[in-house]
């Protein structure tokens, strides 16, 4: 029965589309948009019939009640440009320009996507562009480096917007404060562009926000403390900007946050103890900030972390044993280019259960390496300890690392440096069993958020 329902359903839809027909204003708007993104194609000749019935891929329609018992098709989605080899959206030409999609001509438009359309020369995004349908729910402008101009206060018109994604463009200026009026917004991505200035406090009014990505711009000043009010936030990426000052203490309220990237800024004030209250964290990247200070004892409730980047922070003091004791789901640990001293704690050996890369290069660590021979052999050059000339390795392990440039130059330990008896019982076999279990747990229920 189900086998025959689909053909019958689509036959009914086709007959309805043919009977009603897309309004002439929408048909003309679709032609003009296609001609803007590729003037070399004879779109009107290729698609002379109803655009909703037999239009190009990327033009999507839906049926709406006409108020008199019937239905009329309307254009609800436009997709332009290359997305993948498995997608046949209308291709953008070398002289593509941004189409005018006025709300009066496309009043039912819900989704608008531009993928790699504006890549040569310069194409300006004018204020009139924002006069698009107030029904718009998704606006995605991805990988368009030639698209320049500014965001407009007219963005406040798009009150139904749920996804606002601008990635890889030449758009500059500031984020208008009117963005706070988009109260239905769930994903705000303004990344790898040329935005600057301070992030407006009105961003904190976006209480439905789950994804905030402002990475790769020129934002400056303190990180907005009001961001701590975004209780639904799951992912936040503010990396590669010029933010200064400490990480706001109010981040303790981000109880659902799973991914945090503040790397490549100018933050100070030490590794934030606020992390201790964010128990859903899975990935934390703070590298390349002059944070300074010691590694705090905050790891007891953060056992779900799989990625931790603390490199080039100016960290001092010892590596706390709690890093190894509690972070036993870690896959990636980066502590290189700091001023860490002392011996590697024996508890760090517990990271063997799940670790795929450990980098502690260029510190002032000393003493023996507590890792097992089997782990050293399996992880290979992903165990990086160079630049710690006083570290040593057990003589019997050296055969496993002679071909590894990062460990092969370490001195042999003297016989007085022995394993901690409490950890010596962690055999290679049990380590392999633990590692397999944690890898399964780590990768199958992994953090997934769709950007595009």
N, C-alpha and C positions, 0 to 999 in steps of 0.2 A: 504493500500500500504506500509506504513512504517513498518508494522508488518513483512512483508516478506523481506524487504531490509537487515536487520541485518543478518539473516541466509545465504542469498545469498552472502553478502559481506564476511562473515567469511569463507564460502565455497571457494570463490575465493582466499582469503588469504591463506587458508590451502593448496589448490592445488599448489599455487605459491611457498609456503615454501617447499612442498614436491618435486616439480620439481627442484628447485634450490638447496636447502639444505644449511645449515650453513657451512661456510668454516671449514675444518678439524682442523686448528690451533685454531680457536675460540672454537670449541667443546672440544678439549683437554685442553685448558686453563680453561674452565668451570669445567671440571672434576677435574683438579688439585686444583682449588680453593675450591671446595666442599670437597675434601679429606683433605685439610688443616684445614678447620673449623670443620670437624668431620670425623676422620679417621675410626671410628667404623662402618660407613654405607657403604654398597657396592653400591656406586653411579652408577658405570658403568653397574652393573647388573639391578638396578632399572630403569635406564633411558638409555637403549642401543640405542635408536633411536635418530633422529635429536633433539638436545637440544632446538631448537627454535620451533619445532613442538609439542614435548611432554616432555618438561623438567620439573624440579621441580618448585614449586612456588618461586618467587623471581628472576628467570632468565627471563628477558624480552628482546624481540627482535623486530626489525622493518625492513621494506624493504627499500633497497636503489637501485638506478639505477646502472646497471652494465656497462652503457655507450654504450650498443649495443641494446637498446630497451627493455631489460629485467630487472628483479629485483632480487636482492640477499638478503636473510635475514642475519642480523648481530646482535650480542648481544650488547644491548645498556644499560642494567641495571642489576646490581647484588645486591640482598638484602640478608643479612645473619643474623640469630639470632632472638631472641624473641622480638617482638614489642608489641603484645597484644594477648589476647585469640582469637581474630577474625582474626588473621593473621597466615598463615602457612608457613612462610619463612623456609628455611633449618635451622635446629636447630644446634647450635654450641655445640661441645663436650667439655668435661672437659679438654682435652689437645689440645684445638684449637690453631692453629698458624696462623699468618698473611700470607695470600697467596701472591704469586708473580704474579702481573697482568701487565706484560710488555706491553708496547704500541704496540709492533710488533705483539703480539698474540691477543690483544683485541683493535684494532685501532678505533672502533666505540663506545667504552664505554662512556656513558654520565653521568650515575648516579651510585654511589657506596655507600652502606649503611652497617654498622656493628652495630647491636643492642645487647648489653649484650653478646658478644662473648667471650671476654678475661677477665675472672673474677677470675682465680685461678693461683697461681704461678706468673711468669713474662713472658711476651711475648714482645720481642723487635721490635720496628718499625725501620727498617734499612733504610739507604738512598736510597737503590734500590727500595723501595716501591714507591717512588715518580716518578719512570720512567713509570707511568701509562699513559694512553692515554691523549694526549693534547686536545682532544675533551671533556674531563670531565667537566661537568657543576655543579654537586652537589657531595660533599663528606661529609658524615655524619658518625661520629664515636661517638656513644652515649652509655654511661654507660658501659665502659670497663676498670675497675680499675686496671687490671693486665697489661694493655698495657703501656710499658715504652719506653724511648728513647727520641729523640729530633726531633723538626721540622727541615726540611732541606731547604737550599737555592734553591734546585731543585724545590721547590714549584712554583718558577717563571715560570716554563714551562707551568703551567696550566692556560693559559691566558684566557680561556673561562669560568673559574669557576665563578659561581654566588652565590653558597652557600658553605661555608666552616665552618663546625660545628664539634668541638671536645669538648665533654662534659663528665665529670666524668672519667678521665683517670689518669694514672701515668706519663704522658708525662711531661718532665721537660725542663730546659734550657730557652732560650730566643726566642722571635719572630724574625725570620730573617728579615732583612730590605728589602729583595727581595719581601716581601708580598705586597709592594706598587706597584708591576708590575701587580697585578691582577685587572686591571682597570674596569672589568665587575662585580666585586664582589658587591653583594647587602646585604649579611648576613655574618658577621664574628663573630663566637662564639667560643671562646677558654675559657671554663668555668669549674670550679671545677676540675682543674688539678694542676700541680706543676710548672707552668711557673713562671719566675722570671725576675729580671732586669728591665730596662726601656722599655717602649713601643716605638718602633722606630717611628721617625717623618714621615716615609714614609706611615704610616697608613693614614695620611691626604691626600694622593694621590688617595685614594679610593673614588672618587667623586660620585659614584653610590650607596654608602653604605646607607642602610636604618636601619640596625640593627647592633649594636656594643655591644657585651657582652664579657667582660674579667673578669667577677666576679669569686671570689673564687680561686685566685692564690696568688702569692707572688710578684706582681709587686710593684715597689717602685719609689720614686722620685716624682717630680711635675707631675700633670696631664698635658698631652701634650696640650699646648695651641692651636696648629694647628688643634685640633679636631673641633674647632669652624668653620673651613672651610668646614666641611661635611654638606653642606646645605640640603641634602636629608634625613638626619638622622631623624628617627621617634622614635627609642628606643635606649637608652644607659644605660648599666649596668656595672659599674666599682666597685661594692661593694665588700667588704671582701678581700681587698688587703692591701698594706702598703703605699698608696699614701700620700704625704705630701704637705704642702703649701696651698695657697688659690685656690678656684675654679676659673679657668681662666675667665677673663672679656670677652674674645672673644666668650663665650658661648651665648652671646646676638644674634649672627648670626644664631643660631639653631632655626629658626622660625617654623620649622615643628615638632620639638621634642614634643612628647606626654608623654613619660615615661623616668624619670631620677632617677637612683639609685646610690648614692655615699656613702651609709652608710657603717659603719664598716671599716673606714680608719683612717688616722691621719691628716685630713685636718684642716686648721686654717683659720683665717681671717673673721670670721662671716658668717652669712647666706648670700649667694651671692645676691647682688641686681640685678645681671644679669638676675635673674629669671623673673623680671618684664617685660622684653622684649620678653619672650618666651610664647606667649599668647595661644599657643595650648596645653600647659601642662595639663595633666590629673592626673598624679601621680608623686610625688616628695618625695624622701626618702633620708634624710641627717643624720639620727640618728647615734649615736656612733662615733662622730668625735669631737675633742676639738675645735670646731669653735669659741665658746665664743661670747660675744657681746649681743646686744639687738635684739629683733625681729623687722626687718625693716618694714617700711610702703610701701610694694610693691604689695599689693594684689588686687588693684583696677581692673587690667586687667587680673586677673587670676581666674575668676569666674568658669572656667570649671574644676578646680581641684577637684577630688573626693577622693584622698588619699594624706595625708601630714604627713610625719614622721620627727619630730624635737626633738626627745628624746635624752637625755644624750649628750647634746651639750655644756653644761656650760653656757646656756643662762641666762641673767640677766634682770632686769627691769620688766615692766608690760606686760601683754598680751594686745596688741593693739585692740581697738574696731573694727578696720577694718577687723580683722580675721572673726568675726561674720557677719559684714556688707556685705562683698563681697564673702566669700567662702560658698555660700548657696547651692552648689551642693556636699558638703563634705560628704563622707561616713565614712572616717577614719581620725581621728586627734590624733596625738601622741605628747605630750609636756612633758612627765614625766621625772623625774630625771634631773631637771635643777635647777636654782636658781631664778625662777620667783617669783615676789612679787606683793602685791596689791590685790585689789578686782577683781573678775571676772567681766568683763564689761557686762552690760545688753545686748549689741548687740550679745553676744555669744549665747544668747537664740535663735536667728534666725537659728542656726545650727540644731535645732530640726526638721526642715523641711526635712532633708535628712540623718542626722547622724545615723550611726549604731554602732559606737564605738568612745568614747572620753576618752582619758587617760591623766590626768594631775597630776598623783601621784607624791609624793616626791618633792614638791616645798615649797615655803613659802607664799602661797596664804592665804588670809583671807577674812572675810565677808560672806555674804549670797550667796547661790547658786541660780542663777537666773532662773534655768530651772523649767518648770511646773511639777505638780504632775503626769500628764498623761505621759509625756515624761520619767520621772524618772521610772515610773512603767513599761513602754514598753521596754526601753533599758536595764533595769535590771543591771546585773553585768558588762555590757559593758561600763557603766559610772564609771570611776575609778578616785577617788579623794582622796584616802587614803594618809597619809603622809603630809597632810596640816592641822595640828591640830587646826588652828584658823578659818577654814571654818565652817560655820554653815548652818543649814537647817531649813526652816519654820516648826514650831511645827506641823501644820496640815498635813504636808507631811510625817512625820515620820512613820505613819502607813504603807506607801507604801514601806518603805525601811528597816523595822526592820529585815527582813530576808536576807538583802543584806549586806554582811560583809564589802563591800567597802564604804558604806554610813551610815550604821546603827550606827556607833560609833560617828558620828558628833554631835556636841552640837546644841541645839535648838537656833535659833536666837532670839534676843530681839525684842520688838515691834517697835523700832525706825528704824529697817532695813526693809524698804518696797520696793515694786516693783516700777520700773520706770514707770510713767503713760503712756508714749508713747508706751511702749512695753506690758503693762498689757492687752491691748485689743486683743492680740494674743491668742485667746481661744483654748481650746483643739480641738474643732471641726475644726477650720480653720487650725490648725497645722497639723491635720491628712490629710486634703485635700491637703495642700502644700506638705507634705511628699510623698503622693502617686504620685503626679505629677512629682516631682523631681526624684523619684526612677525610674519611667518609662523612663524619659529622660536619666537618668544616665546609666541604664543597657542595654537598647536595642541598642543604637548606641555606644556601648562600644568599647574601644581600642582593636583591634584584630590584632595580628601578629602571623603567624604560624612559630614555630621554626623548626619543624622537617618535 
